[in-house]
Amino acid sequence: MSNVVEIKDLTHYYGERLIFENLSFNIREGSIFGLLGKNGTGKTTTINILNGFLKPKSGKCLMFGEDSYSLSPATKARVGFLIEGHVQYSFMNIKQIEKYYAAFYPKWKKEAYYELMAKLAVTEHQKLSKMSCGQRSQVALGLILAQDPDLLILDDFSMGLDAGYRRLFIDYLTEYAKAEGKTIFITSHIIQDLENFLDDCIILDYRSVLLTMPVKEFLATFKQFKFDVTDPSVPMQKDHVVKNIEKVKNKISVYTFNGEEEIRQYLTTRGILFNGLHQVPMSLEDAFIGLTGKY
Amino acid sequence: MVTAMVMKEWLKVRWIFIGLAVLHGAALLITYYDLLNTFKIYKANEVVIQFITFEVVFYSKVKYVSLLTGLGIGIFQFFPELNQSRLKLTLHLPVKENRLIFQMAATGAVLIIVLSVFDTLILSLITLRFLPREFFDAMVTTTLPWYLGSLCSYFWVMIVFVEPNWVKRILMSTVGLGIVSLFFEGGGYAMYALSMGHIVLLTLFSSVIIFLSAFNFKRGIW
């Protein structure tokens, strides 16, 4: 299976501020890839570079084999792009905006758009500016689905959406992507929505990459262990075994890719007196916070 | 595709365009009645001598309305593009970016030209109704720089709005202000008759700079 997106050694600065260095990852054709990270780790910067709206300081970014900064019109037609905040032309109404985009895309599927619009309590002549944030998100999604792109790039689709609209968005995307073998590249600040949706993910930290792997593998191998210590001032820090630590009085949580026995040995060899060591099941959001930290 | 782009741009500017068309109509109507009253009160030869001696440009209202036209259409057309970086939506369309920028600029420019041609036609009728042929010739060379200034102010609003970097935006605003003010200086007849070539060149130069701003927008802020 070929790669739809190839990013190699991408480095970007805003002025003197390093955003990321040597960022590399590929997105497989037909996969759903999540770009996860806290605010300010460079998610939108990556999306802007990928869509050709930012020239990186160095590195290579290819989409369908073309340099993303100078994509041909034919390649652009294969990419559906949702801008953060579901930005669209708010001065247009439901009908006008469909007519506008239809003129540019040869594979335009009007019915995909109107099928989604039928689920909203809106009229054809209702302006986008008079709609709720949730309704606008569905208009933006409907336009992307009608475009029938091979790759969908969705920048923080969950922004401003309540649980119902987030679910509707994901359900529609799942049905569409799975049925038609589309590739999706998505970012979201609400990780819980993506747990059963993503195939692969990359987790960004400030200036670096924390992890790139399939989500199932991440959830299977990344673990949280809790235990009590007799001395709350016991020194513990992150290293090759312990990826993160949370301490509340004498209760400690460690996050690791190692097993229970290895953690037991790790604590013993460091002379840490502990009891009640046990593994705690984690959701994707727990694992994300466990890896990146709460702050 | 061109029709779709024109429709999008028209939706943004239709109300300001209609408002400006009414303003142009009002300015021309006032100009007509002012001239009518002047000719009622004074003798024709006195009016002509007065106009020539003191360089009274009886259609000077058109000057300010033209400036307002360029600024108004520019702001209404490009503020929505600046707001939330909507221009990304346009530049993501499967068409060459320069062609899209050209289509956007051309739509606004055509609307300005429509209003300018309307002004010229009505002013021609008014001038030829009351004054000798020489006033008509002077009217064309007097108002042409204003219409070009209107286009120029439109281009500079676009340049400033599309430019993503605030420092460059301030710089562009200053340069644009300087260039546009050149079109509206002086109060006499045919002030720019000898420098019409420069005025046209400045307008063409301004129209090319919009592509530089669009290039900067696409390159992003570093």
Contacts between the chains, C-beta under 8 A, distances in Angstrom:
chain1	res1	chain2	res2	distance
A	13	B	222	7.1
A	14	B	221	7.0
A	14	B	222	6.6
A	15	B	222	7.0
A	48	B	220	6.2
A	51	B	88	7.3
A	51	B	92	6.5
A	52	B	218	6.7
A	53	B	88	5.7
A	53	B	91	7.4
A	53	B	217	8.0
A	53	B	218	6.2
A	53	B	220	5.8
A	54	B	219	7.3
A	54	B	220	3.4
A	55	B	219	4.9
A	55	B	220	6.3
A	57	B	222	7.7
A	73	B	94	4.1
A	73	B	95	5.5
A	73	B	96	6.3
A	74	B	94	6.8
A	76	B	92	6.2
A	76	B	93	7.0
A	76	B	94	4.3
A	77	B	94	3.7
A	79	B	92	7.6
A	81	B	88	7.7
A	81	B	92	5.1
A	83	B	84	7.5
A	83	B	85	7.2
A	83	B	88	5.9
A	83	B	89	6.9
A	85	B	84	6.5
A	87	B	84	4.6
A	87	B	85	7.3
A	87	B	86	6.0
A	87	B	88	7.8
A	87	B	89	6.9
A	88	B	89	7.0
A	89	B	8	6.7
A	89	B	11	7.9
A	89	B	80	7.4
A	89	B	86	6.8
A	89	B	89	7.0
A	90	B	80	7.7
A	91	B	11	5.5
A	91	B	12	5.9
A	91	B	80	6.4
A	92	B	8	7.4
A	92	B	11	6.2
A	96	B	7	7.4
A	96	B	11	6.8
A	99	B	4	7.2
A	99	B	7	7.6
A	100	B	4	4.9
A	100	B	7	6.4
A	100	B	8	5.5
A	101	B	4	7.9
A	102	B	4	7.9
A	103	B	1	5.2
A	103	B	3	6.9
A	103	B	4	3.6
A	104	B	1	5.8
A	104	B	4	6.7
A	104	B	93	4.9
A	104	B	94	5.9
A	104	B	95	6.7
A	105	B	94	6.9
